[in-house]
Amino acid sequence: MAQNQVSTLKKGLLVLELVKQCQGITLAEVMKELQLSKSTAFRLLTTLEDMNYIYKIQTQYFSGPKLFQESTENRSAKDWAALHSIYQVAQNLQMGTYLGKVDGTDLVMTQVLHAPFQHSADEEMGNRSKLHLSALGKVILAQLDEGKLNALLDKMSLEPATANTFQDTQLFRYHLKAIHQDGYAFDDEERNVGIRCVAVPVFRNKEVIAALAIAAPAKQISKSNIKQIATKLNVGSKAVTKELEVLDGN
């Protein structure tokens, strides 16, 4: 019995080390690499997942919060930049993919991916723009309660970036109400001529904490495919929320 227990422990540690080394590894890859049966590999991965040593996004496994030594507060910025779920969104939609959050009246980019969607565009992370200029900013504003929204709008001036930018405050408020009802925002060349953007909110504990979006040349995003894009983004938004919760140990 003791020998079997040690053997199982050894296999579990080997799986844990493999997941740590190969972020995004699948069950089949674990089986092949460690020469384990499907049932054994599945039991080991499930046990490690239940204990929060690893976590799963679709079919891939990643190192979980117990492998991080830093506090949640110190890890916060790193976690936003290291999210794996956004890569799957980008690869699924095959368009530039963005994650951003609010800082004052600005939208700050926390993750940016361009084709071939394998590495983050580090030089663009931290870039700022005014909240009213993009779908990312608008979809966050649209989900705020009236008090928070009014406080922000009082501080904002709707400077135009293109001829399509909203400049009338009352019209912008109506636009935000429509976004709230739709559940997604559309940027029709409002920040950059020739570029359209679709964004959905990212929620945590029922509060909006960020936005997830794709951007592409205007000819690739039309009224006929906006809802389809938004549906796929919403799947990604839920994956981002789940991953943040796992990383925070909640």
WOLIN-V206380 format. One record per residue. RES is the residue in one small letter. D_LAST is the distance of its C-alpha to the last C-alpha in Angstrom with 1 decimal. Layout:
res: <RES:RES>
d_last: <D_LAST:D_LAST>
This chain:
res: <m:a:q:n:q:v:s:t:l:k:k:g:l:l:v:l:e:l:v:k:q:c:q:g:i:t:l:a:e:v:m:k:e:l:q:l:s:k:s:t:a:f:r:l:l:t:t:l:e:d:m:n:y:i:y:k:i:q:t:q:y:f:s:g:p:k:l:f:q:e:s:t:e:n:r:s:a:k:d:w:a:a:l:h:s:i:y:q:v:a:q:n:l:q:m:g:t:y:l:g:k:v:d:g:t:d:l:v:m:t:q:v:l:h:a:p:f:q:h:s:a:d:e:e:m:g:n:r:s:k:l:h:l:s:a:l:g:k:v:i:l:a:q:l:d:e:g:k:l:n:a:l:l:d:k:m:s:l:e:p:a:t:a:n:t:f:q:d:t:q:l:f:r:y:h:l:k:a:i:h:q:d:g:y:a:f:d:d:e:e:r:n:v:g:i:r:c:v:a:v:p:v:f:r:n:k:e:v:i:a:a:l:a:i:a:a:p:a:k:q:i:s:k:s:n:i:k:q:i:a:t:k:l:n:v:g:s:k:a:v:t:k:e:l:e:v:l:d:g:n>
d_last: <34.9:33.9:35.0:32.8:29.7:30.4:31.0:27.7:25.9:27.8:27.0:23.3:23.6:25.8:23.3:20.5:23.0:24.2:20.8:20.4:24.0:23.9:20.9:21.0:22.9:23.6:24.4:28.1:28.0:26.4:29.1:31.8:30.9:30.5:33.0:30.8:31.3:29.0:28.0:27.3:25.3:23.2:22.5:21.6:19.3:17.6:17.3:15.8:13.3:12.4:12.0:9.8:13.0:13.5:12.3:14.7:16.0:19.0:21.1:19.9:17.8:16.3:15.2:11.6:9.8:11.9:14.9:14.4:16.2:15.9:13.8:11.1:14.0:16.5:14.6:14.0:17.4:17.3:14.1:15.9:19.0:17.7:15.9:17.6:17.3:19.8:22.3:22.4:23.0:25.8:27.3:27.3:28.9:31.0:31.0:29.8:26.1:24.5:21.2:21.8:20.6:22.7:24.3:26.9:29.2:28.3:26.2:24.9:24.4:21.3:22.2:25.5:26.8:30.5:32.4:32.1:28.4:27.8:27.3:26.0:28.7:27.9:31.0:29.6:26.1:26.4:29.2:29.6:31.3:31.9:29.5:32.4:33.6:31.1:29.1:25.9:26.8:28.3:25.5:23.1:26.0:26.5:23.1:23.4:24.7:28.4:28.2:26.1:28.1:31.4:30.5:29.7:32.8:35.0:34.1:34.6:37.9:38.1:40.0:41.0:40.2:42.3:44.5:41.7:39.4:38.9:41.0:41.6:38.9:39.7:39.7:36.4:34.9:36.2:34.8:31.3:31.7:32.7:29.7:27.4:29.3:29.3:25.6:26.7:28.9:32.0:33.6:37.3:38.6:37.6:36.6:38.6:41.6:41.3:37.5:35.4:31.6:29.3:25.8:22.9:20.1:16.5:14.3:11.0:10.8:14.4:15.6:17.2:15.9:18.1:20.6:21.4:25.1:28.0:31.4:34.7:38.4:39.5:41.3:38.2:36.4:38.5:38.2:38.5:35.3:33.0:31.3:30.8:29.2:26.9:25.9:24.9:23.1:21.0:19.9:19.0:17.2:14.9:14.4:13.6:10.9:9.3:10.0:8.6:5.1:5.9:7.7:5.6:3.8:0.0>
